[in-house]
Amino acid sequence: MAKKCTKAEKTARVEEVANLIVKGLSQRQLMHHVTGSWGLSAEQAHRYIREARDVVKADLSDIDRIDMLSSKVQMLEQMAVDAAAAGRESNAIGAIRLLNELVGFGAGRKPGFR
């Protein structure tokens, strides 16, 4: 039987799992990580993952939508500039299209209509 962890250790573990969730690991990968790394049962692993998902949700609820939008707009603008400078025009066009979708310019319009 595994030794019970301290509250600080559990908090660190939940934070680690939250970071893995943000990185896009699947439920199966998360379960494997938690059970393999810390020797926990499947039931305990589910609890850790559930707590980590709550941490991620809380982080997202604190973010203002305008702040998030401006951050993503800046990121896409930089990607478009970098791609164009590197001669990857199709990547630049893709970034510009995503930027267009994100900010809604021309949404629902047909080309050539004003």
N, C-alpha and C positions, 0 to 999 in steps of 0.2 A: 504494500500500500504506500502510495506516495505521501511525502511529508506535506502538511498543510502550509501554504504560502502565506506570507504576511500581506497586510492590506496594501502596502506600498508595492510589493511584487505583483499583486493582482492588478493594481492600477496600471503598472508598467506593461503587463501582459495585454490588458484590454486595449491600451494605446497602441501597442504593436499590431494587434489584430485590426484595429481601426485603420492604421496605415496600410495594411495589406488589402483591406476592403477598398480604400481609395485607389490603390494601384490596380484594382480590377480582378483580384483573385476570385475564383469561383467558390461556392459553398463547399464543394468537395476538397479543394485545395486548402481552404481555411481549416476544415475539420482535420485534415491530414497534418497540417502545421501544428495546430493546437494539441492534438493527441500525441503526436510524435515528439514535439519539443518539450512538453511539460508532463507527459505521462498521464493525462487526464482521461476520464471516461468520455464516451460520446455525449452523454447527458451534460456533463460539465462543459464540454467543448461547445455545445449548443448555447449554453448560458453565456459563456465568454463572447461568442460571436454575436448573440443578441445584444449584450451590453455594448459591444464595439459598434454595432450598427446604430444604437441609440446615441453614442458619442458622435458619430458621423452626422446623423440627423441634426443633433444640437448645433454642431459647427455650421451646418448649412443654414439653419434657421437664424443664425446671428448675422449672416451676410445680407447686406442690403442688395436688392435686385439691381439697382442702378450701379452700385460698385462692381458687382459681378459683370454686368454688361460692359461697363467701360474697360474693365480688365481684359475681357475676351476680345473686344474691339481692338484694343492696343496690340494684343497678341497676334491677331489675324493680320492687322496692318503690317506688323514687323515681319511676319511670315511671307507676305506678299512681296515686300521690299527685298528681303533676303533671297527669295526664289528668283525674282526678276534679275537681281544683281548677279546671280550665279548662272543665268541663262536658262533657268528652268521655267519657261513661260507658262507651260500647262499647270505647274504647281502654283504659280502666281495667280493664274486665272481661277483655279480652284479655291484659293484662299479668298479672293475677291468675291466669288460666288457665295461662299459661306458667310462672309461679312455682310453681303447683301441680304441673305436670309436672316441673319441675326438681327440686323437693324430694321428690316422690313421695307427697304426701298423697293418700290415696284412690286410689292406683294399683291398678288391677285390681278396684276395687269397683264395684258397681252402685248407683245412687242409691237411698236408702231402706233399704239394708242396713247392719247394723253388725256 
